Amino acid sequence: MITRFPPSPTGPLHIGNVRTALFNYLFAKKHGGQFIVRIEDTDKTRSKKEYEDDMLESLVWLGIKREGELWHQSERTEIYKKYLHKLIDDGKAYISHETEGENREVVRFKNPNKKVAFDDLIRGAVEFDTTELEDFIIARNIDDPVYHLAVVVDDAEAGVTHIIRGEDHISNTPRHILIQEALGFPRPIYAHLPLILASDKSKLSKRKHGEAVSLNYYRAKGYLPEAMVNYLALLGWNPGTEQEIFTMEELIGQFDLAKIQKGGAIFDEKKLQWVNKEHIKRLPPEEQRKLLVKSLEGEPYLVGEPELDLEKLPWKKVSKEETVVYLEKVLEIISSGNMSRVPLDIMRYAEREGKGNVLWPVRYALTGATASPDPFIILEILGKEKSLGRLEKAIMALKNAEIKDS
Ligand code: GLU
């Protein structure tokens, strides 16, 4: 069993393509088969090496491992030419002299004008009348095959047994089958995946949804690869049980094309966030802490000095006077203590005096933000000197306000 992922490197990797790659990978691995990747770069003006590199690196990041050689269609012109000549020699294709602005010698496929039927593993029996396709073009000239020819030749030469791809390709399948038959290739089994839709049920597209369609967008936001894989696996597939959190190994074990839905699958970032949280919880504490620290990069209070609103400094009904006492004690703990013991000592003190009473003003003094992670993380990121400076500043400001008030 061999499946394939043949992206065109004409833009950043789309999450729909990631899901397609993932399903091909899961299916192959589940059945002990092979998952191959090839680069469909016949469109010379739009294909870019940077997109190819980004795509290959993304697969590594996700843990989707490809096998075998990496083919580039741009390097296989001679092979396609051989098949084009064979079709022409067999009377199944012909060179057509056409003028469309310029003189062209396109290769057209001689359409037998018949009905093509196939059993799609997801959509069931599908039938197309190919007559309306007329004698379609299979090469812009003998050295420049179009996708339909290249895809059929490559899949056959690589021994691909199952073609799992987006539903947007279903209308291409009859052409591919006609070319396969003309070349005497075996027909692979097809499975066309439901589209991924945005929350407004429109097709998820770059034009309409911007950067939020590319894997890099979610990667830059800090989502874990485990979460991306898990969430994308659930777009159109479910195991038929209550389980929602899966490792790659579990997905391979449970994946089943028969359980893929026909209707579009809605991409919901809220759900992705939840899946991500569940995966974070499963990481070792040290990893979790690193992620948290990373997620705080660029927070205003880490980049610059916090602006304090003195009214927000005390916790609930606590007075400014009492707040000064709490902050001074914490200041003392930090300045005298070993940084590794500081959190524990502050926590002990806070438990005695009331957690909110102590921890709230510490956190606010350090960040000037009413919503931020716990003060111990902030203390650690800021370090001893900066933390002491900020606490001192808050204490001074509170004392000055008291003098004014009295
Ligand atoms: N290069 C095509 C794409 O990226 C592949 C389609 C196919 O799977 O045959 O959409």
Boltz pocket constraint, residues with backbone or C-beta under 6 A from the ligand:
constraints:
  - pocket:
      binder: B
      contacts: [[A, 6], [A, 7], [A, 8], [A, 40], [A, 151], [A, 164], [A, 165], [A, 166], [A, 169]]
      max_distance: 6.0
